[in-house]
Amino acid sequence: MKTFPETEWKQYEQYFLLAAQVAIQATCERSKCGCVIVKDWKIIGQWFNSPAKELESQRRCTCDKKSYDFKVTDKTCCIHAEQRAMFDSLRHYPDEIIDSELFFIRLDSEWNMSKSWDPYCTICSKMALDLWVKYFYLWHEKGITCYDTQEYNTLSYQYKW
């Protein structure tokens, strides 16, 4: 993991700002998230979180996550922004997703970018590993942080709610 000082943010900040613009389109009622995937400084995928196509009737955004059995690992009804951005990359630039970089952001209730939690999603990390995404970028309180995808996956398995 590498955390960049504010003096180095400019080259990465643009992707977080774009991910925030994408997140505005999110249809989840609980959380507004956006993701962009970049390869050689070119955007090859972007998307937001939302319920699966044609499953709006099964929306569970407002359910208390504690009501689910502990074996339910993903307690949202939405497909994650990261997953959707990876699908978008595969649709439009399938030959470029290897060694790409993923930028994720969540918006707060006032539509501002909020600081990320520690890596916790093994669903997204496993998919990124399978597609050979090289890095995950999160915007933490301490600054923009880059994780090797293998490291992100390992940390996700260690995360405790």
N, C-alpha and C positions, 0 to 999 in steps of 0.2 A: 504494500500500500504506500502511496506517496501523496502527501498533502501539499498543495501548491501555495506559496505565499501570495498575498493579494497582488503583488507586482507582476505575477505570471497569470493572473486570471483572465486577462483580455482575450487570449486565444481560445479559451474554453467557455467563457461567459456567454458568447453568442449562441452556443448550442443549448445552454440552459434557458436562455431567453426564448429561443424558438420552441423548446420543449414546453415552456410555460404557455406560449401562445397556442400550442397544440392541446394542452391540458384544458383550456377554456372550453373546448368542444366536448369534454367528457360528459357522459350521460349518467354516471354513477351518482346516486343521491348521497353517498357517504363521503366520497373522496374524489378529488379532481387531480388526475395524474397525467403526465405527458412524457413521451420518450422520443428521442431522435437517435438514429444510428448513422455513424459517419465512417467513411473510408477515404483515406488520403484527403481529408478536409472537405469532402463532398458528402452531402446528405443522401443516404441511400434508403432510408426508411424513417417513418415517423407515424405515431398514432397516440391515442388516448385510451383510457380504460372505459369499458362499457359492457353491458350484458351481451351474451352471445347472440348472434343474429337470430332474429325471430323468437327470442325467449324473453321478451320484455314482460310477459305474463308471469314469469318465474322470478321476477326481481325480488331480492331479499336485502337490499342495501340498508334498510333500517333495522334489520334483525340484530339482536344482541348476540355477538359472537360467542359469548359464554354459554349460550343455549345449545350450541352444537356439541356433539360427542367429541371427545378429545382426539379421536382418530381422524376427524375431518381436518385435513391439513390446510386447505385453502377455504377460509370461511367467508368468502365474498361470492357474490353472484356474477361478478364481472370478470371478463378476461383482462388481464393486466396490460397496462400501456406497453410494457417491455415486450410482452408476447406479441401484441398486435404490431408493434414496430418491427419485430423480427419477421413476422408474416409479410409485412409490407415490403421489407428488403428482399425477401425471397421472391415475391411477385415481380418486382421491378428490376432488381439487380442481383439475381441469384449467384452470379459468379464473383460478386464483390463482398459478400458477407464475411468470408474468412478473413481474420485479422482486423475486423472492424471494431469500432468503439461505440459504446452505448452510454447515452446521457439521460438520466432520469430526474424528474422533478415532480413535486407535489405542491399544489396550491392550498393556501389556508382559506378560511371561510370568507375572507375579504379579497380573494383572488390574487394575493401576493405569493411569491415563491417562499416556501417554508423549508427549513433545514431538514435534511434527511435523517432517518434513524440509522442505526447500524445495519449492515447487510442481514437480511432475514428471509428472503424468499428463495427457497430451494427449487420451486417450480421454474422460476425465471432463470436461476443460475444453471440448472441442469439443461434447460433448453439452449441457453447461450453457449454452454460447453459443447453441446452436441453440434452446434452450428459453427463452432470455432470463432465466436466473438472473442476478441482479445482482451478488452478492458471494459469495466463498468465505472462510470463516473457518478459520484454523488456529491451534493453540496451540503456539507456538514457545518456545524457551528464553528469549527476550527478552520474551515476553508474547503475549497474544491479538493476532493479526494479521488484518486484513481486506484482502482483495485484490479489486479490481474484476475481474470474470470475464475480461475481455479481457486485463488485465495477468497474471492467473494463467495464462492460455493462453500468452501470450508467454514468460513465465518457464519454463513447462513445456517448451517447445521448446528453451530454452537450457540445461536441466538436464543435467549430465554425471554419470554414475554413478561 
